């Protein structure tokens, strides 16, 4: 097998015309250069250097190696520099996928932190609900996923969680959104059983499943009149008196509709927000930096939206 060190020796012999000159240019001893040439000749199965007195001359095979050494070594040097840049956070790429309500809150701040601290890291972003994002992580189509699971569920939903490393970012409370002029709008807390006869607005499949689970516990089956995964549209429908909906705090922190009132659920309901990657990717500096930025963004969100006890 021809290795990079052997190619460097052949190139140096071609340039210097002697083992001694090649040794000096490379910082090796002359016996080390001679040994490397002998080993390369054994591996290639042919003579590479012709000795003429104190000088040497490359054979035809040696000239071939010396000629190819220029491009091969240049490519190796470029690869080493690029890998060093990635390891040193001077460059790198991270493919991030997150569910929509996090992309309105947690993700923008995290991306801003990465850009400020590591301007040469490129983070590409796409939206995807947890089943899609975890499948993309499993297939190698993304490096880091922001996913969620409601209480009593898990973020996997068909994906093997043993393949992933999950970092909890925060607990996101779910509230009931009702029209501002609803008779119970000022109640503060909401018992879902009191809304059994309402029209409901449902969101993503996992969110619809959560609504069905909570309503079943409250003793009714909700009449779902509208379905949309766009929470701005959800709040718009609620504001016009067309129904009520479950809305997470992440959305309420980013979107406000003056004609919508929100009530705390009784009992409370929350979903856990996680950043998910693989054990190997977690060690990649750019992925690690992005994960740390997501954690910092989550802490800032929690600090801003946690009531202060007095």
ZAMARGU-4260 file (C-alpha; in steps of 0.2 Angstrom, whole numbers, plus 5000, padded with zeros to 4 digits):
<rodrens>
0) 5000/5000/5000 | 5007/5017/4995 | 5005/5029/5010 | 5006/5048/5011 | 5023/5048/5019
5) 5030/5037/5005 | 5023/5050/4992 | 5031/5064/5002 | 5048/5055/5001 | 5047/5052/4983
10) 5042/5070/4979 | 5057/5076/4990 | 5069/5065/4981 | 5063/5071/4964 | 5066/5089/4970
15) 5082/5087/4979 | 5091/5073/4969 | 5098/5064/4984 | 5092/5055/4999 | 5102/5067/5010
20) 5094/5082/5002 | 5077/5074/5004 | 5080/5070/5022 | 5085/5088/5026 | 5069/5095/5017
25) 5058/5084/5026 | 5066/5084/5043 | 5070/5066/5043 | 5087/5056/5045 | 5095/5050/5029
30) 5093/5032/5035 | 5075/5034/5038 | 5073/5040/5020 | 5082/5025/5014 | 5071/5014/5024
35) 5055/5022/5018 | 5061/5020/5000 | 5065/5001/5003 | 5048/4998/5011 | 5039/5007/4997
40) 5048/4997/4984 | 5043/4981/4993 | 5025/4986/4993 | 5025/4992/4975 | 5035/4977/4969
45) 5047/4987/4958 | 5063/4998/4959 | 5059/5016/4962 | 5076/5024/4964 | 5092/5021/4954
50) 5108/5025/4964 | 5122/5034/4954 | 5137/5037/4965 | 5131/5049/4979 | 5116/5054/4969
55) 5100/5045/4965 | 5088/5046/4950 | 5070/5040/4950 | 5065/5026/4939 | 5050/5027/4927
60) 5039/5020/4941 | 5047/5032/4954 | 5043/5046/4942 | 5025/5041/4941 | 5024/5041/4960
65) 5032/5058/4961 | 5021/5065/4948 | 5005/5059/4957 | 5012/5065/4974 | 5009/5083/4969
70) 4990/5082/4967 | 4987/5068/4980 | 4997/5077/4994 | 4989/5094/4989 | 4972/5085/4992
75) 4977/5078/5008 | 4983/5095/5014 | 4967/5103/5009 | 4957/5089/5018 | 4967/5091/5034
80) 4964/5109/5034 | 4946/5107/5031 | 4944/5094/5045 | 4955/5105/5057 | 4943/5120/5053
85) 4928/5109/5057 | 4936/5103/5073 | 4941/5121/5078 | 4923/5128/5074 | 4930/5138/5060
90) 4918/5129/5049 | 4905/5115/5049 | 4888/5111/5044 | 4873/5107/5054 | 4856/5101/5047
95) 4843/5105/5060 | 4824/5100/5059 | 4811/5106/5072 | 4793/5106/5074 | 4783/5122/5069
100) 4779/5130/5086 | 4798/5128/5092 | 4803/5136/5075 | 4794/5152/5081 | 4803/5153/5098
105) 4817/5142/5103 | 4825/5140/5086 | 4828/5158/5080 | 4837/5163/5096 | 4848/5147/5095
110) 4852/5150/5077 | 4856/5168/5081 | 4868/5163/5095 | 4877/5151/5084 | 4879/5164/5070
115) 4886/5177/5083 | 4898/5165/5091 | 4904/5154/5076 | 4900/5164/5060 | 4908/5151/5049
120) 4896/5137/5054 | 4882/5134/5042 | 4866/5128/5050 | 4852/5124/5038 | 4834/5122/5045
125) 4818/5114/5040 | 4802/5111/5049 | 4795/5093/5053 | 4784/5086/5067 | 4793/5073/5078
130) 4789/5057/5068 | 4796/5065/5052 | 4811/5073/5061 | 4816/5058/5070 | 4815/5047/5054
135) 4826/5060/5045 | 4839/5059/5060 | 4838/5040/5058 | 4841/5040/5039 | 4855/5053/5040
140) 4845/5067/5033 | 4847/5078/5048 | 4860/5080/5062 | 4849/5087/5076 | 4830/5087/5079
145) 4819/5097/5091 | 4805/5085/5095 | 4791/5084/5109 | 4780/5072/5118 | 4765/5074/5128
150) 4764/5067/5146 | 4762/5048/5145 | 4769/5047/5128 | 4787/5046/5121 | 4796/5056/5107
155) 4800/5040/5097 | 4783/5034/5091 | 4790/5020/5080 | 4808/5025/5080 | 4821/5016/5090
160) 4826/5028/5104 | 4841/5017/5108 | 4849/5025/5093 | 4847/5043/5099 | 4854/5054/5113
165) 4840/5065/5120 | 4843/5082/5129 | 4827/5089/5138 | 4825/5107/5134 | 4810/5112/5144
170) 4792/5108/5149 | 4779/5117/5138 | 4762/5120/5146 | 4747/5118/5136 | 4732/5130/5138
175) 4714/5131/5132 | 4711/5146/5120 | 4693/5153/5119 | 4685/5168/5111 | 4688/5184/5122
180) 4669/5185/5124 | 4666/5167/5129 | 4656/5165/5145 | 4671/5156/5154 | 4685/5167/5147
185) 4688/5175/5164 | 4688/5159/5174 | 4707/5157/5175 | 4706/5138/5175 | 4697/5127/5163
190) 4689/5110/5166 | 4688/5102/5149 | 4671/5094/5153 | 4663/5111/5153 | 4668/5113/5135
195) 4661/5096/5129 | 4648/5104/5118 | 4660/5117/5110 | 4667/5115/5092 | 4685/5111/5092
200) 4700/5116/5082 | 4713/5103/5080 | 4731/5103/5075 | 4745/5091/5070 | 4741/5072/5072
205) 4751/5071/5088 | 4741/5086/5095 | 4725/5079/5089 | 4729/5063/5098 | 4732/5073/5114
210) 4716/5082/5112 | 4707/5065/5111 | 4716/5058/5126 | 4712/5073/5137 | 4693/5074/5131
215) 4691/5055/5134 | 4698/5058/5152 | 4685/5072/5154 | 4671/5060/5148 | 4667/5067/5130
220) 4672/5065/5112 | 4676/5082/5105 | 4667/5089/5089 | 4682/5094/5078 | 4676/5107/5066
225) 4692/5113/5059 | 4709/5106/5057 | 4725/5116/5054 | 4743/5114/5059 | 4745/5133/5058
230) 4743/5140/5075 | 4741/5158/5069 | 4726/5151/5059 | 4720/5142/5075 | 4720/5158/5085
235) 4711/5167/5071 | 4697/5154/5071 | 4696/5155/5089 | 4695/5174/5089 | 4680/5173/5077
240) 4671/5162/5089 | 4672/5147/5078 | 4678/5135/5091 | 4691/5132/5105 | 4708/5124/5104
245) 4723/5118/5114 | 4738/5129/5112 | 4755/5127/5119 | 4764/5141/5128 | 4778/5141/5115
250) 4765/5148/5103 | 4757/5160/5115 | 4775/5167/5118 | 4777/5171/5100 | 4759/5175/5094
255) 4746/5186/5102 | 4728/5189/5097 | 4718/5202/5107 | 4702/5193/5104 | 4708/5177/5112
260) 4708/5172/5130 | 4719/5158/5137 | 4714/5147/5152 | 4725/5135/5162 | 4720/5117/5161
265) 4714/5108/5177 | 4722/5096/5179 | 4737/5104/5170 | 4744/5097/5154 | 4762/5098/5147
270) 4773/5092/5134 | 4792/5089/5135 | 4803/5097/5122 | 4819/5088/5118 | 4834/5090/5107
275) 4838/5074/5099 | 4854/5068/5090 | 4865/5053/5090 | 4880/5049/5101 | 4892/5051/5087
280) 4885/5067/5080 | 4885/5074/5098 | 4904/5074/5097 | 4904/5084/5081 | 4909/5102/5087
285) 4897/5111/5076 | 4882/5100/5082 | 4888/5101/5100 | 4888/5120/5098 | 4871/5121/5091
290) 4864/5109/5104 | 4871/5121/5118 | 4863/5136/5109 | 4846/5127/5109 | 4849/5123/5128
295) 4853/5141/5131 | 4838/5147/5121 | 4827/5136/5131 | 4833/5142/5148 | 4830/5160/5142
300) 4812/5156/5137 | 4809/5147/5154 | 4816/5162/5163 | 4805/5174/5154 | 4789/5164/5156
305) 4790/5157/5173 | 4780/5167/5186 | 4789/5174/5200 | 4783/5169/5218 | 4780/5183/5230
</rodrens>
